[in-house]
């Protein structure tokens, strides 16, 4: 997408008009999602112990379960982990099968039935039992405490809740959580116009369907557990593409901006989610200074000058956002809004920065680039 408008380029003693474009120029970044609960770097370790009954381990071995339990950003250790995870898969058993059916009719414009087809499919039910006992510092978060406080305030003013007891976060947190895998699991077969074909599917593939459904159940349970662990303690790496606005013009300014954006692209390409941005920030400083200079260079109130200032504020806001500097993002975003050219982008930057501040405050981290422990 291009944003086009005439821009008045001012020389020392001359004025001339030229048509210019602002183009999107893309670059890549890497950062982490931050966990809900804080762990010092020396305690970013976890250990896993797996016990699976033969009915499960014969199909999905314990060693494979162990290998597939992962917490991004933490190190798996065998002794003295900060987070202990005891995984138990107790049972997986057939409980019944049923041939289900559905009749679909097609009617004409007068409501008369033109055709009717009945479909049959196999529905097998299995009962699955398992859990993970997670030993970790589940101290309540600010969000959980605020939610509990809100419930108490509503209770105090609502006659229908006067006798209701809401659990406090401290009572449900502590140092252990039990994550359950117990559920009913269904296998749903292909639809067919023959009930005999649906029954034949079960008779001929009974054992294969059992093993396939069991494997899916175990893998889904592992994925859910991994997601829970990462949400609470892990550092999941995000790789994404974003863009800056760059002047597309065969002028000295255009050439300078082309060099600037190429430098931004190359420098951000070196960004690693688990490495500090301190060095990157120093390397970006000349570019930051350059974009700052555009605010002073294009000071007129004409649309062209405001657009040049818009790109400067926007680009600086994006750079600071990925350097984890939300306060500086808000400053640039406010400048963008006051500049009064495409103020919506400024409001979006403010919102993103405020959300980042909340994440930092909640997680007790001040960056999305945290190193993994070196053991």
Secondary structure, DSSP 4 states (H G I P E B T S, - for coil): -EEEEEEEEE-SS-EEEEEEEEEEEEEEEEEEEPPSS---GGG-EEEEEEEE-HHHHTTS-HHHHHHH---TTSEE-SSS-SEEEEEEEEEEEEEEEEEEEEEEEEE-TTS-EEEEEEEEEEEEEEEEEEEEEEES--PPPHHHHHHHHHHHHHHHH-GGGTT--PPPHHHH-TTEEEEE--EEEEEE---BS-HHHHHHHHHHHHHHHHHHHHHHHHHHHHHHHHHHHHHHH--EEEEEEEEEEEEE-SSHHHHHHHHHHHHHHHHHHT--TTS-SHHHHHHHHHHHHHHHHHHHH----SHHHHHHHHHHHHHHHHHHHHTT-HHHHHHHHHHHHHHTSSHHHHHHHHHHHHHHHHHHHHHT-S-S--PPP--
